[in-house]
Amino acid sequence: MKMLKLANVFSNHMVLQRDKNIAVWGECDQTKVTGECNGKKVTTSVEDGRFMLYFPPMEAGGPYDMKITCDGAEVAYHDIMIGEVWFAGGQSNMELELQNSFEGAKAVEAVVDENVRYYYAPKKPFEGEELDKELAKTSWELPTKENAGRWSAVAYYYARELSRKLGVCVGIIGCNWGGTSASCWMSREMLLESDKTRSYVDEYDAIVKDQDYDAYVKEREEYIIYQTEFEKNVSHYYETCEHPTWDEAISLFGENKYPGPMGPLSEFRPSGLYQTMVSRLIPYTIAGFIYYQGEEDDHKPTTYYELLSALIKQWRKDWNDETLPFLVVQLPVFQNEGEPDFKNWPLIREAQMRVYQTIKNTGIAVILENGEYGNIHPTRKELVGKRLAKQALYHVYQLIGEEEAFGPVYQSSYVQDQTMVLQFAHCKDGFDVRGELKGFELAGPDKNYQKADAVIEGSQILVKADTVKEPKYVRYAWTNYQEITLFGKNGIPVAPFRTSRLDGSCVTGSRLSNEGVM
């Protein structure tokens, strides 16, 4: 019997990217493969049992059928739409399901009216029979109430906004996993290219160097049983207790052993999910990437700029397109209840802004005000999706202007009469203060920051502190968590900043994570 098998990401109801060559690939034991879709017919050769064919660019539309044949063997797909396809990567805040988001039940009820579709890459941390079975069961999903509740809330709201504005079907490829470092989503070779990112590989190699594999497997199985029960109990506690705290949860249910033993079966090992998840989707033709991650790398905030830059380089290289848009969600405010302010998240936010400012074809969705004290998984995801959509509508589709897509972003400063005068981009209409203006700190040459007063004058902000006679450095919202009161007139908050990366700001401790169980 002749063999013809396409990659699992191809199925009925799929969305194909408009206005680009459309990649279709798979395996075949013959020499030629032919594809037909929307009146287009293409043929390609098979090499070493594998083939890659490209349909020419097509305009948005559908539904269409696709047929792939080779010497009598045939695979057919139906109800195909041509529109916009975006890849949604990251960790738990991208993963958070629509049904669990704020007013998620209401959104799920209305999803049937939206022109969006979704493909979810199966979450398996290592290769083998289990992964193959899960891949075989995957397919593109239609926007039904039964399906959409499990979709990424951020990605859904992003897709919905784009579909409404563009008038085309928008497909999302969900490829995310809670609690994961950016190092999980790129190759070992890419991580080893930089001294700053190779530490992720070196630390992993040191753990597994003399590891007893059988003992590791036994420990992992025991961890899964224990942690499953622990997370069930903690979730029930948070749902039913009037004033839940993390410390009380630990006292009631024991140690949080997350993320479990590190080793070759762990979803948190460097490059693991790149191998089992991302690689299965390359090179499905897409419009670009949306990415919400950084929380898990807050223990190495000073290397995050290099880490995120390497990830962007990796994915663009894999898709053979150095111009593919990459839209980043900047982390909001967050602090665990009872936890010191380690000031590590400001460094992550700064790295994300640096990536936007230094790497072409990137965007940044500033959602600073959208965090929740004590909850690393804020549930208001519609705001996040819409802010990301503004970035796409400006950078990718040129349908809105800069002033609509951005809130104020620090640009430059100078000293005048013991006062630092701050100037901002995207601020021609000035600022909107919602409550008390707070969050500004001022330092002199000694780099000793003091709380400062701030006064708005048009599109400038004047910062002064009586205790700082020679002002040199200013920082704003340089904290893991605070109330956010300073916005642009369009409702987007002022992005956090410091006027110099040489101001002496540093991490003041290490975090206490409750990732993965909340």
BELLINMO-V717089 format. One record per residue. N is the residue number from 1. RES is the residue in one letter. PHI is phi in whole degrees, 0 to 359 (* if undefined). OMEGA is omega in whole degrees, 0 to 359 (999 if undefined). D_LAST is the distance of its C-alpha to the last C-alpha in Angstrom with 1 decimal. Layout:
[[N | RES | PHI | OMEGA | D_LAST] [N | RES | PHI | OMEGA | D_LAST]]
This chain:
[[1 | M | * | 180 | 50.3] [2 | K | 289 | 184 | 49.3] [3 | M | 251 | 175 | 45.7] [4 | L | 215 | 182 | 43.7] [5 | K | 218 | 177 | 39.9] [6 | L | 262 | 176 | 37.8] [7 | A | 303 | 187 | 34.4] [8 | N | 294 | 181 | 31.6] [9 | V | 288 | 176 | 30.4] [10 | F | 269 | 181 | 33.6] [11 | S | 198 | 169 | 33.6] [12 | N | 304 | 176 | 34.8] [13 | H | 71 | 183 | 33.3] [14 | M | 291 | 174 | 32.6] [15 | V | 250 | 177 | 32.9] [16 | L | 251 | 184 | 35.3] [17 | Q | 286 | 178 | 35.6] [18 | R | 285 | 170 | 38.6] [19 | D | 59 | 174 | 41.3] [20 | K | 220 | 170 | 40.6] [21 | N | 300 | 186 | 41.9] [22 | I | 257 | 182 | 39.6] [23 | A | 278 | 175 | 38.9] [24 | V | 225 | 185 | 39.0] [25 | W | 217 | 181 | 39.0] [26 | G | 177 | 182 | 39.2] [27 | E | 235 | 181 | 41.6] [28 | C | 203 | 180 | 45.1] [29 | D | 259 | 176 | 48.0] [30 | Q | 252 | 185 | 50.7] [31 | T | 256 | 182 | 52.0] [32 | K | 227 | 177 | 51.2] [33 | V | 230 | 180 | 48.4] [34 | T | 239 | 177 | 48.8] [35 | G | 237 | 177 | 46.3] [36 | E | 227 | 178 | 47.0] [37 | C | 199 | 175 | 44.9] [38 | N | 52 | 178 | 46.0] [39 | G | 79 | 179 | 49.6] [40 | K | 259 | 180 | 48.9] [41 | K | 230 | 182 | 50.0] [42 | V | 226 | 180 | 49.3] [43 | T | 226 | 178 | 50.2] [44 | T | 216 | 179 | 49.1] [45 | S | 270 | 176 | 50.0] [46 | V | 259 | 179 | 48.1] [47 | E | 235 | 180 | 47.8] [48 | D | 53 | 177 | 46.9] [49 | G | 81 | 181 | 45.5] [50 | R | 237 | 178 | 43.1] [51 | F | 220 | 175 | 43.7] [52 | M | 220 | 176 | 42.4] [53 | L | 239 | 182 | 43.9] [54 | Y | 233 | 169 | 43.5] [55 | F | 279 | 178 | 44.2] [56 | P | 291 | 180 | 45.7] [57 | P | 303 | 179 | 43.8] [58 | M | 228 | 176 | 43.6] [59 | E | 283 | 178 | 43.0] [60 | A | 299 | 179 | 40.2] [61 | G | 164 | 180 | 40.9] [62 | G | 133 | 5 | 40.7] [63 | P | 279 | 180 | 40.2] [64 | Y | 235 | 171 | 42.0] [65 | D | 251 | 174 | 42.6] [66 | M | 229 | 178 | 42.5] [67 | K | 228 | 176 | 44.7] [68 | I | 244 | 184 | 44.7] [69 | T | 227 | 170 | 47.7] [70 | C | 208 | 174 | 49.5] [71 | D | 49 | 176 | 52.9] [72 | G | 99 | 175 | 52.1] [73 | A | 281 | 186 | 48.5] [74 | E | 215 | 171 | 46.3] [75 | V | 234 | 183 | 42.7] [76 | A | 234 | 177 | 42.2] [77 | Y | 233 | 185 | 39.3] [78 | H | 230 | 177 | 39.4] [79 | D | 57 | 180 | 38.0] [80 | I | 265 | 175 | 37.2] [81 | M | 251 | 173 | 36.6] [82 | I | 251 | 184 | 37.5] [83 | G | 198 | 179 | 35.5] [84 | E | 245 | 181 | 32.8] [85 | V | 236 | 179 | 30.3] [86 | W | 235 | 181 | 27.3] [87 | F | 262 | 184 | 25.0] [88 | A | 254 | 183 | 21.3] [89 | G | 249 | 175 | 19.8] [90 | G | 138 | 181 | 16.9] [91 | Q | 244 | 196 | 13.4] [92 | S | 296 | 181 | 10.0] [93 | N | 284 | 167 | 11.2] [94 | M | 277 | 182 | 14.3] [95 | E | 287 | 186 | 12.7] [96 | L | 311 | 190 | 10.7] [97 | E | 282 | 180 | 13.0] [98 | L | 305 | 183 | 15.6] [99 | Q | 294 | 181 | 15.1] [100 | N | 260 | 180 | 11.5] [101 | S | 272 | 179 | 12.9] [102 | F | 301 | 183 | 14.9] [103 | E | 56 | 182 | 18.0] [104 | G | 295 | 180 | 17.0] [105 | A | 298 | 178 | 19.1] [106 | K | 295 | 180 | 22.0] [107 | A | 294 | 179 | 21.7] [108 | V | 297 | 179 | 21.6] [109 | E | 298 | 185 | 24.8] [110 | A | 267 | 190 | 26.5] [111 | V | 294 | 184 | 25.7] [112 | V | 295 | 180 | 29.0] [113 | D | 270 | 185 | 31.0] [114 | E | 256 | 183 | 29.6] [115 | N | 265 | 181 | 31.3] [116 | V | 228 | 177 | 28.4] [117 | R | 219 | 191 | 27.5] [118 | Y | 216 | 170 | 24.8] [119 | Y | 236 | 182 | 24.9] [120 | Y | 251 | 176 | 21.8] [121 | A | 294 | 183 | 22.4] [122 | P | 295 | 183 | 21.4] [123 | K | 268 | 174 | 18.8] [124 | K | 226 | 189 | 20.8] [125 | P | 276 | 180 | 20.9] [126 | F | 212 | 183 | 24.6] [127 | E | 284 | 179 | 27.8] [128 | G | 147 | 186 | 29.6] [129 | E | 297 | 180 | 30.3] [130 | E | 298 | 179 | 26.7] [131 | L | 297 | 180 | 26.2] [132 | D | 300 | 180 | 29.6] [133 | K | 293 | 180 | 28.9] [134 | E | 293 | 178 | 25.7] [135 | L | 299 | 181 | 27.6] [136 | A | 295 | 181 | 30.4] [137 | K | 271 | 185 | 28.3] [138 | T | 285 | 175 | 26.9] [139 | S | 195 | 174 | 28.5] [140 | W | 293 | 184 | 28.3] [141 | E | 248 | 176 | 26.9] [142 | L | 277 | 181 | 28.6] [143 | P | 282 | 175 | 26.8] [144 | T | 252 | 179 | 26.7] [145 | K | 298 | 180 | 24.3] [146 | E | 289 | 183 | 23.7] [147 | N | 272 | 197 | 22.8] [148 | A | 291 | 179 | 21.2] [149 | G | 301 | 182 | 18.1] [150 | R | 270 | 182 | 16.7] [151 | W | 286 | 173 | 17.9] [152 | S | 302 | 180 | 16.2] [153 | A | 295 | 179 | 16.2] [154 | V | 301 | 183 | 17.5] [155 | A | 294 | 179 | 20.1] [156 | Y | 297 | 181 | 21.2] [157 | Y | 296 | 175 | 21.9] [158 | Y | 297 | 181 | 23.6] [159 | A | 297 | 180 | 25.8] [160 | R | 299 | 181 | 26.6] [161 | E | 295 | 179 | 27.8] [162 | L | 296 | 182 | 29.9] [163 | S | 299 | 180 | 31.4] [164 | R | 295 | 184 | 32.5] [165 | K | 282 | 185 | 34.0] [166 | L | 268 | 182 | 35.6] [167 | G | 73 | 179 | 36.7] [168 | V | 228 | 174 | 35.7] [169 | C | 289 | 178 | 33.2] [170 | V | 242 | 178 | 30.1] [171 | G | 252 | 178 | 28.4] [172 | I | 244 | 169 | 25.1] [173 | I | 257 | 181 | 24.5] [174 | G | 275 | 181 | 20.7] [175 | C | 218 | 187 | 20.2] [176 | N | 209 | 181 | 16.8] [177 | W | 204 | 182 | 14.1] [178 | G | 299 | 175 | 10.7] [179 | G | 77 | 186 | 11.1] [180 | T | 264 | 171 | 14.9] [181 | S | 284 | 173 | 17.6] [182 | A | 301 | 180 | 20.4] [183 | S | 293 | 178 | 22.6] [184 | C | 289 | 193 | 21.2] [185 | W | 253 | 176 | 22.7] [186 | M | 220 | 186 | 26.3] [187 | S | 286 | 175 | 29.1] [188 | R | 301 | 181 | 30.1] [189 | E | 297 | 180 | 33.3] [190 | M | 292 | 179 | 31.8] [191 | L | 297 | 182 | 29.7] [192 | L | 281 | 181 | 32.9] [193 | E | 290 | 184 | 34.8] [194 | S | 237 | 177 | 33.7] [195 | D | 297 | 181 | 33.7] [196 | K | 285 | 182 | 30.5] [197 | T | 270 | 182 | 28.5] [198 | R | 292 | 180 | 30.2] [199 | S | 300 | 178 | 28.4] [200 | Y | 297 | 179 | 25.5] [201 | V | 288 | 182 | 28.1] [202 | D | 299 | 180 | 30.0] [203 | E | 294 | 178 | 27.0] [204 | Y | 294 | 181 | 26.1] [205 | D | 301 | 179 | 29.8] [206 | A | 295 | 180 | 30.2] [207 | I | 292 | 188 | 27.5] [208 | V | 268 | 185 | 29.1] [209 | K | 306 | 182 | 32.7] [210 | D | 246 | 184 | 33.6] [211 | Q | 287 | 173 | 30.7] [212 | D | 279 | 188 | 31.8] [213 | Y | 297 | 181 | 30.4] [214 | D | 296 | 178 | 30.7] [215 | A | 294 | 178 | 29.1] [216 | Y | 297 | 180 | 26.2] [217 | V | 298 | 179 | 25.8] [218 | K | 297 | 179 | 25.9] [219 | E | 297 | 180 | 23.3] [220 | R | 294 | 179 | 21.0] [221 | E | 297 | 178 | 21.6] [222 | E | 295 | 178 | 21.0] [223 | Y | 298 | 182 | 17.7] [224 | I | 300 | 179 | 16.6] [225 | I | 296 | 182 | 17.7] [226 | Y | 297 | 187 | 16.2] [227 | Q | 291 | 177 | 12.7] [228 | T | 300 | 179 | 12.6] [229 | E | 292 | 179 | 13.6] [230 | F | 300 | 182 | 11.3] [231 | E | 293 | 176 | 8.1] [232 | K | 298 | 181 | 10.1] [233 | N | 293 | 181 | 11.0] [234 | V | 293 | 179 | 7.8] [235 | S | 299 | 179 | 6.6] [236 | H | 297 | 179 | 10.2] [237 | Y | 300 | 181 | 10.5] [238 | Y | 292 | 180 | 8.2] [239 | E | 283 | 188 | 10.2] [240 | T | 248 | 182 | 13.4] [241 | C | 276 | 183 | 13.7] [242 | E | 290 | 180 | 15.6] [243 | H | 228 | 183 | 14.6] [244 | P | 288 | 172 | 11.5] [245 | T | 227 | 181 | 11.3] [246 | W | 295 | 181 | 9.7] [247 | D | 299 | 179 | 13.3] [248 | E | 292 | 178 | 13.9] [249 | A | 301 | 180 | 11.1] [250 | I | 295 | 180 | 12.7] [251 | S | 295 | 181 | 16.0] [252 | L | 278 | 192 | 15.5] [253 | F | 242 | 176 | 14.0] [254 | G | 94 | 185 | 15.3] [255 | E | 293 | 170 | 14.5] [256 | N | 275 | 184 | 11.5] [257 | K | 270 | 176 | 13.8] [258 | Y | 303 | 9 | 11.7] [259 | P | 263 | 178 | 13.2] [260 | G | 84 | 183 | 16.2] [261 | P | 292 | 178 | 19.8] [262 | M | 277 | 180 | 21.1] [263 | G | 174 | 187 | 24.0] [264 | P | 292 | 177 | 25.6] [265 | L | 255 | 185 | 23.1] [266 | S | 281 | 175 | 19.9] [267 | E | 291 | 185 | 18.2] [268 | F | 260 | 179 | 17.8] [269 | R | 285 | 179 | 21.5] [270 | P | 303 | 174 | 23.5] [271 | S | 73 | 185 | 25.1] [272 | G | 296 | 183 | 23.6] [273 | L | 282 | 170 | 22.0] [274 | Y | 299 | 182 | 24.9] [275 | Q | 287 | 188 | 27.1] [276 | T | 270 | 185 | 25.3] [277 | M | 242 | 185 | 23.9] [278 | V | 299 | 186 | 25.6] [279 | S | 299 | 180 | 29.0] [280 | R | 288 | 185 | 29.2] [281 | L | 255 | 180 | 29.1] [282 | I | 276 | 5 | 31.7] [283 | P | 247 | 179 | 34.0] [284 | Y | 310 | 188 | 33.0] [285 | T | 291 | 185 | 34.5] [286 | I | 226 | 175 | 32.1] [287 | A | 274 | 181 | 32.4] [288 | G | 167 | 185 | 29.8] [289 | F | 239 | 163 | 26.2] [290 | I | 243 | 192 | 23.2] [291 | Y | 214 | 179 | 20.7] [292 | Y | 232 | 185 | 17.3] [293 | Q | 194 | 178 | 16.3] [294 | G | 138 | 182 | 16.9] [295 | E | 302 | 185 | 13.8] [296 | E | 286 | 179 | 14.2] [297 | D | 260 | 183 | 17.9] [298 | D | 286 | 174 | 17.7] [299 | H | 277 | 175 | 19.3] [300 | K | 227 | 188 | 22.3] [301 | P | 293 | 183 | 22.6] [302 | T | 284 | 177 | 26.4] [303 | T | 253 | 188 | 26.5] [304 | Y | 292 | 177 | 24.2] [305 | Y | 301 | 179 | 27.1] [306 | E | 294 | 182 | 28.9] [307 | L | 294 | 180 | 25.9] [308 | L | 293 | 177 | 25.1] [309 | S | 299 | 179 | 28.9] [310 | A | 294 | 178 | 29.3] [311 | L | 298 | 179 | 26.7] [312 | I | 299 | 178 | 28.6] [313 | K | 300 | 180 | 31.9] [314 | Q | 300 | 185 | 30.7] [315 | W | 293 | 177 | 29.7] [316 | R | 296 | 176 | 32.7] [317 | K | 296 | 181 | 34.9] [318 | D | 298 | 179 | 33.5] [319 | W | 271 | 175 | 34.2] [320 | N | 55 | 180 | 37.5] [321 | D | 207 | 182 | 37.1] [322 | E | 289 | 182 | 36.8] [323 | T | 257 | 183 | 36.6] [324 | L | 303 | 179 | 33.5] [325 | P | 300 | 178 | 31.4] [326 | F | 226 | 185 | 28.0] [327 | L | 254 | 187 | 25.9] [328 | V | 256 | 169 | 23.1] [329 | V | 269 | 175 | 20.4] [330 | Q | 283 | 185 | 20.6] [331 | L | 299 | 176 | 17.5] [332 | P | 277 | 175 | 17.0] [333 | V | 289 | 177 | 16.8] [334 | F | 194 | 172 | 13.8] [335 | Q | 203 | 175 | 13.7] [336 | N | 296 | 177 | 11.6] [337 | E | 298 | 180 | 13.1] [338 | G | 82 | 183 | 16.0] [339 | E | 261 | 175 | 16.1] [340 | P | 297 | 175 | 19.5] [341 | D | 276 | 184 | 20.1] [342 | F | 284 | 181 | 20.7] [343 | K | 56 | 175 | 22.0] [344 | N | 268 | 179 | 20.7] [345 | W | 294 | 175 | 19.0] [346 | P | 302 | 179 | 22.4] [347 | L | 289 | 175 | 23.9] [348 | I | 295 | 179 | 21.5] [349 | R | 299 | 179 | 22.3] [350 | E | 297 | 178 | 25.9] [351 | A | 298 | 179 | 25.9] [352 | Q | 295 | 177 | 24.6] [353 | M | 293 | 177 | 27.4] [354 | R | 299 | 178 | 29.9] [355 | V | 301 | 178 | 29.1] [356 | Y | 299 | 186 | 29.9] [357 | Q | 280 | 185 | 33.0] [358 | T | 243 | 181 | 34.4] [359 | I | 247 | 183 | 33.6] [360 | K | 294 | 176 | 35.5] [361 | N | 58 | 172 | 34.0] [362 | T | 243 | 175 | 30.5] [363 | G | 221 | 180 | 28.8] [364 | I | 220 | 177 | 26.0] [365 | A | 262 | 180 | 23.9] [366 | V | 275 | 183 | 23.4] [367 | I | 231 | 190 | 20.5] [368 | L | 309 | 185 | 20.4] [369 | E | 282 | 190 | 20.0] [370 | N | 269 | 178 | 17.0] [371 | G | 277 | 179 | 14.4] [372 | E | 228 | 178 | 12.6] [373 | Y | 297 | 178 | 13.0] [374 | G | 79 | 181 | 10.0] [375 | N | 228 | 182 | 7.6] [376 | I | 286 | 180 | 7.8] [377 | H | 242 | 178 | 7.4] [378 | P | 300 | 191 | 10.4] [379 | T | 267 | 183 | 11.4] [380 | R | 278 | 187 | 15.1] [381 | K | 268 | 179 | 15.9] [382 | E | 298 | 177 | 19.6] [383 | L | 302 | 181 | 20.6] [384 | V | 296 | 179 | 19.3] [385 | G | 300 | 181 | 21.2] [386 | K | 289 | 178 | 24.3] [387 | R | 294 | 175 | 24.4] [388 | L | 298 | 180 | 24.3] [389 | A | 298 | 176 | 27.0] [390 | K | 299 | 178 | 29.1] [391 | Q | 297 | 178 | 29.2] [392 | A | 293 | 182 | 30.3] [393 | L | 295 | 176 | 32.8] [394 | Y | 274 | 188 | 34.3] [395 | H | 287 | 190 | 34.2] [396 | V | 263 | 188 | 34.6] [397 | Y | 254 | 176 | 36.4] [398 | Q | 52 | 180 | 38.2] [399 | L | 260 | 175 | 37.8] [400 | I | 226 | 181 | 36.8] [401 | G | 265 | 180 | 37.8] [402 | E | 303 | 186 | 36.1] [403 | E | 293 | 176 | 36.1] [404 | E | 273 | 185 | 34.0] [405 | A | 276 | 187 | 31.5] [406 | F | 236 | 162 | 30.9] [407 | G | 271 | 180 | 30.4] [408 | P | 299 | 178 | 32.5] [409 | V | 233 | 180 | 32.2] [410 | Y | 305 | 183 | 34.0] [411 | Q | 239 | 183 | 37.3] [412 | S | 197 | 180 | 39.7] [413 | S | 206 | 173 | 41.0] [414 | Y | 207 | 183 | 44.2] [415 | V | 262 | 178 | 45.6] [416 | Q | 214 | 176 | 47.9] [417 | D | 54 | 179 | 49.3] [418 | Q | 61 | 179 | 46.5] [419 | T | 233 | 173 | 44.0] [420 | M | 269 | 178 | 41.6] [421 | V | 259 | 184 | 42.0] [422 | L | 256 | 178 | 39.0] [423 | Q | 242 | 189 | 39.6] [424 | F | 229 | 169 | 37.1] [425 | A | 274 | 177 | 37.1] [426 | H | 58 | 187 | 36.2] [427 | C | 217 | 185 | 37.2] [428 | K | 294 | 179 | 40.7] [429 | D | 264 | 178 | 39.7] [430 | G | 87 | 188 | 38.3] [431 | F | 240 | 175 | 35.2] [432 | D | 234 | 180 | 33.3] [433 | V | 257 | 182 | 32.2] [434 | R | 251 | 184 | 29.8] [435 | G | 108 | 181 | 30.4] [436 | E | 279 | 176 | 31.3] [437 | L | 286 | 186 | 31.8] [438 | K | 215 | 173 | 29.8] [439 | G | 104 | 181 | 28.3] [440 | F | 266 | 177 | 31.6] [441 | E | 227 | 184 | 32.8] [442 | L | 231 | 178 | 36.2] [443 | A | 222 | 174 | 37.7] [444 | G | 262 | 180 | 41.2] [445 | P | 301 | 179 | 42.5] [446 | D | 284 | 178 | 41.0] [447 | K | 63 | 179 | 37.5] [448 | N | 264 | 186 | 36.5] [449 | Y | 287 | 177 | 34.4] [450 | Q | 233 | 174 | 35.0] [451 | K | 302 | 187 | 33.6] [452 | A | 233 | 173 | 35.8] [453 | D | 271 | 180 | 37.1] [454 | A | 232 | 179 | 36.9] [455 | V | 232 | 180 | 39.3] [456 | I | 270 | 174 | 39.2] [457 | E | 231 | 182 | 42.6] [458 | G | 65 | 180 | 42.4] [459 | S | 260 | 177 | 40.4] [460 | Q | 245 | 173 | 40.4] [461 | I | 234 | 180 | 38.5] [462 | L | 258 | 186 | 40.5] [463 | V | 241 | 184 | 38.8] [464 | K | 212 | 174 | 40.6] [465 | A | 221 | 182 | 40.2] [466 | D | 300 | 183 | 43.2] [467 | T | 276 | 181 | 42.3] [468 | V | 244 | 185 | 42.3] [469 | K | 275 | 179 | 45.9] [470 | E | 239 | 184 | 45.6] [471 | P | 297 | 180 | 42.4] [472 | K | 225 | 184 | 41.3] [473 | Y | 232 | 173 | 37.5] [474 | V | 232 | 170 | 35.1] [475 | R | 222 | 182 | 31.3] [476 | Y | 230 | 180 | 29.1] [477 | A | 54 | 180 | 25.4] [478 | W | 273 | 186 | 25.4] [479 | T | 204 | 176 | 22.3] [480 | N | 293 | 183 | 18.5] [481 | Y | 214 | 170 | 18.2] [482 | Q | 198 | 173 | 20.9] [483 | E | 289 | 181 | 22.1] [484 | I | 257 | 184 | 23.6] [485 | T | 235 | 186 | 27.0] [486 | L | 251 | 185 | 29.1] [487 | F | 227 | 166 | 29.4] [488 | G | 279 | 181 | 32.1] [489 | K | 294 | 179 | 34.1] [490 | N | 271 | 176 | 32.2] [491 | G | 91 | 178 | 28.9] [492 | I | 269 | 185 | 27.3] [493 | P | 292 | 171 | 26.5] [494 | V | 299 | 180 | 28.6] [495 | A | 290 | 179 | 27.0] [496 | P | 296 | 184 | 26.3] [497 | F | 196 | 162 | 29.1] [498 | R | 228 | 186 | 31.5] [499 | T | 283 | 179 | 35.2] [500 | S | 207 | 176 | 35.6] [501 | R | 281 | 178 | 33.6] [502 | L | 257 | 186 | 36.2] [503 | D | 273 | 178 | 35.3] [504 | G | 89 | 179 | 33.8] [505 | S | 299 | 181 | 30.2] [506 | C | 209 | 177 | 28.0] [507 | V | 286 | 184 | 24.7] [508 | T | 255 | 179 | 24.9] [509 | G | 174 | 178 | 22.5] [510 | S | 239 | 189 | 19.6] [511 | R | 278 | 171 | 15.9] [512 | L | 242 | 189 | 13.4] [513 | S | 269 | 167 | 10.4] [514 | N | 242 | 177 | 6.8] [515 | E | 300 | 172 | 6.6] [516 | G | 96 | 182 | 6.0] [517 | V | 234 | 183 | 3.8] [518 | M | 256 | 999 | 0.0]]
